[in-house]
């Protein structure tokens, strides 16, 4: 017997109408702010009031709410009354924010950009700094810490604009970059069936463009996660800051056109002041001739060495990492594993 749903009470109808009206009002106000330029005015007033602060100020632009007392936090959601849920609007948040910074000459010490959600309006997948004046962008030279967490959401304009920002961050000391290739997270990676999807050339290019633009006078900390990157870009970044780097974390990361043994040999020879080194789930990219993309081949567990502290500990870890297997060895191991797995599957089908 089908359950009969009772009709809503007058009080429930009244609350529902009020909620819908609130949603409509919020959507309308946000739209008016966006098209009128009042968002820039409002942000400019806020930033102007912060200039009197005697302590460093963090600007956190994020798509989720984490209660923190220290940063200025701008959420990326714009309420859509048709669907009854927020929509991510990175472009409509980031561009007015930058303009307000330029208007007020506000200098932030930290910038955090986080776009974790996969669902985002295609028109909002980036921001554009191409027409912004260089004298305005110089205000970003005050940044000492930048954290970028993008989940593969950026379009070409957003990628090049982020490159633009980092090229002006001359005082940058701490850089965190997460591209969001979650398939590179393989704590339970056991069989060929559990391998991640192929990585595209575009995914490598995004990281190459952004990280290749770092123009700091003295980077101290580099935190790289869930990122495919070309060997020469990462080697150049580490080599350029060899005399200032003290902390390196590379986790769930895949390099192409080079080996981890070569990279850590460079660290061993050049980065003399590193006292904290963390390596987890490293892989090397094998070109996939059939698809034109890359297949990540994971280094065996013995090269997931976790965190090491102190110069002695770092030297011990580096002595192991410089012996990491080549792409050819990883390729042979991978093909053997696949062949053995096929044999097992066939034997299971036999009568």
N, C-alpha and C positions, 0 to 999 in steps of 0.2 A: 504494500500500500504506500503510495507516494505521500510524503510528508507535506502538509499544507503550511506554507509560510504566511504568517499573519501579516496583514497590512501595517505599514508604519504608523506610529502614533503621530499626532499633530506636533508634539515636541520634537520627535525625531526628524520630521520633515523640516521643521523650523531650523534645527541645528545643521541639517544638510544644506539648506539654502544659504545659511550664513557662511558655512565653510566654502561653498562654491563662490560666493561673492567675495570673500577674502582672497581666494585664489585668483579671481579675475582682477581684483584691485592690485594685487602684488604684481601680476603679469603686466598690467597696464602701466604701473608706475615704473617698472624696470625698463619697459620699452621706451617710455618717454625720457627717462634718464639717458638711455643709450643714444637716441636720435637727436636729442636736444643739446648734448654736450654738457649737461648739468652734472654728469658723473665725474667729469674732469674737475669741475668747480668744487664739488663735494670732497673729492679726494685731495685736491689742492689745499683746502682749508684744514683737512686732517693732517696732512704732511707738514704744513706751515706751523701748526701747533706743536709738532714733534721736534722741530728744530731747536727748541729750547732745552731739550733733554740733554743731560750731561753724560748719559750712559749710551752704549751702542744700541741701535735699533734694528730688529730683524723684520724683513718683509716676507711673509709666508703666503703664497698664493696656492690654494689647495682645493681639491674636490671632496674633501671629507673633514668633518669637525673633530679636532683633537684639542680639548681645552688646555691652553697654555697661557701663562701670564706674560711671557716676555715678548712675543712677536706681534706685529701688526698683521692680522690675518684677513685675507680676502677670499671668500668662497666662490667657486666657479659656477655655482648652480643658478639657473634662471628658471623660475617656476612656469611650467607649461600647464595652463588650466584645461587644455583639451585632454591631456593624459593624466593630470593630477599628480605629477611628479616633476622633480627638477631636471633640467637639461644642462649639460656642461657647456659653458660659454667662455672658452679660454681667450679667444681674440678680443671679445667685448669686455673682458676684465683686464687683460694685460696692457692693451694699447692706451686706455685712459689712465691706467696706473703710471705708465712710463711718462705720459704727457704731464701728469701732475707732479712727478719727480722733477721734470725739467722746469716747470713753472715755478716751483718753490725752491729749487736748488737743494733739495733734500738729499742727504747722503746716508744711505743705509750701509751697514757693515756686513749684513748677511742677507742672502736671497735664497728662498726655497720655492721651487716650482714643482708641484706634484699633480700629475694627471693619471690616476690609477685606473679609472673606469674605461672600459672599451667603447661604451656607447657615447658618442659625441657627435654633434652636428658637423658634417664635413666642412662647412664654411667657418667653423670655429677651431679647426685643428692646427692653428698656428697664429702668429702675429707678425707684423711687418715693420721692420726698422729701416727699410731701404731709404725712405725719404726723411729720416730724422737727422738733425744736424750733428756733426761730429763734436761741436762744443757742448752740446747737451749730453751726448753719450759719454763724454769725459767724466760726468758726475758718477758714473758707475765704477770709476777707478778707486772709489772708497771701499768697494766690496772686498772683504777678507775671506768670506766663506760663501760658497755657492753649492746648493744641492739640487740636482735635476733628476726627476723621476717621471718618465714619460710614457711607459707602457706602449711604445710603438705608435703613439697617437699623432705625432707631429707630421704636418705636410712639409713641402719643400721650403715654403716661406718661413715657417716656424723653425725649421732646422737652421737655415742661414741666419735668421735673426738671433737665435741663441749663440751661434758662432760669433755674430757681431758683438753681442754683449760680453762674451768671454774675452774677446780681443781687446776690450777696453778695461778689463779688470786687472790692472797692473799690480794691485796690492794683494791679489788673491793668495791665500795661504792654504786653505782647505777646500778640496773639490771632491764632491760625491756625484757619480754619474751612474744612473740605472736606466737602461734602455727598455727594460720590461720584457725581454725574451725569456719568459718563464719556462720554456721548454729546455733551457739550459740548466734548470734545477733538477738534478738527478741523484738525490740521496739514495733512492732505491733502484738505481739503474742496474739491471741484471742481464737482460736478454736483448737481442736485436730488435724484438718487437717493442721494447720499451724505449727505443732510441727516440730522440726528439725529431720534430719535423725538419725538413731541409731549411737551411738559412738562405735568404735571398741576398743578392748583391746589394740591393737597396738598403737592407738592414746594416750591412757592414759600412756602407757609405755614410749613413746617418751619424754613426759614432765617429767615423774618420773626420767628417766635416766639423763636428762640434769639438771633439778633443784635440783635433789638429790646430784649433784656433787659440788655445790657451796661451796667453801672452803675459804671464806673471813674472815679476822680478824675483820671486822666491817662494815657489810652491813647497809646502811642508808635508801635506798629507794628501794622498790620492786613494780614493775608495771607488772601486770599479766593480759593478755587479750586473749580472743578467745582460751581458753586452757582447755582441760580435764586433771585432775590431781588426784592422790590418796590423800586421807585425810592425811595419815601418813607422806607423803613426804612434803606437804605444812606445816603441823603442826611442823615437825622437822626443816624446814627452818625458820619459824617464831620464834620458841623457841630458836634456836641456836643464833639468832641475836636479841633477845628480848631487850638487853641492849643498842643496837645501832640504831635500826630502828626508824625513825621519820616520814616516809611517806609510806603508803600502798594504792595501788589501785588494786582492784580485779573486773574485768568487763567481762561479757560474759564468765563466767568460770563455769565449772561443776566439782564437786568432787564426788568420789566414796568411799565406805567403811567408811563413816563417815558423820557427819552433819555440816552445817554451824553454828548451835547453839554451838556445841562443839568447833569448830575452833575459833569463836569470843569470847567464854568464855576464851580460852587460851590467846588470844590477850588482853582481859580485865584484866586478872590476871598478865600477864608477861610483855607485851610490854608497859612499863610505860612512855616511852618518845615519843610515836606516837602523833604528832600534826596535821597530815593530813590523813584522812581516806576517801576512795572513794569506794563505792560498787554499781554496776550496773548489772542487769540481771544475778543473781546467780541461779544455778540449782544444783540438786542432782541426781546422777545416780542410776536408778533402773535396776538391771540385767534383761535382756530380755531372759527368759528361752527358747523361741522358737529359737532365732537366736544366742544366746550365746554372744550377745553384750550388750550395755547399752542404756536405754532410759533416756534422760535428763528431769527431772521434774522441772519446773520453780517455784521459790519462788514467791508468790503473790507480787503485785506492792508495798505494804507497806514496803517490805524489799529491795526495790531499793531506797536507801537513798541519792544517789549522794555524793557530796563532803562536808566534814565537816572540819573546821579549828580550831586550838586551842585545848588545852587539855580538856576544858569544853565541847566543841562541840563534840569531839571524844567520851568522856564518855557518852554523851547523846545518840549518835548513837549506841554505843556498848550495852547500856542497852536495846535497842530494838532488836539488832541483836542476842543477846543470847536467845531470845524467838522465834527465827525462827522455823517454823514447822519441824517436823521430816519427814523422808522418808515415814513412814507409813501414816502420815496425807496427805502428797502430793500425795501418791499413791491412797488413797481413793478419794481425790478431782479429780484426773485425771480420775479415772474409772467412777465416777459420770458424769463428763463432757462428756465422750465418750458415756455413756449410753443415756444421754439426747440427744446428737447429733444424735444417731441412731434412737431414737423415733421420732425426728423431721423429719428425712429423710423418715421414713416409713409413717408418716402422710401426707407428701407432695405427696407420691405416691398413697394415697388412693383416690378413685373416689369421 
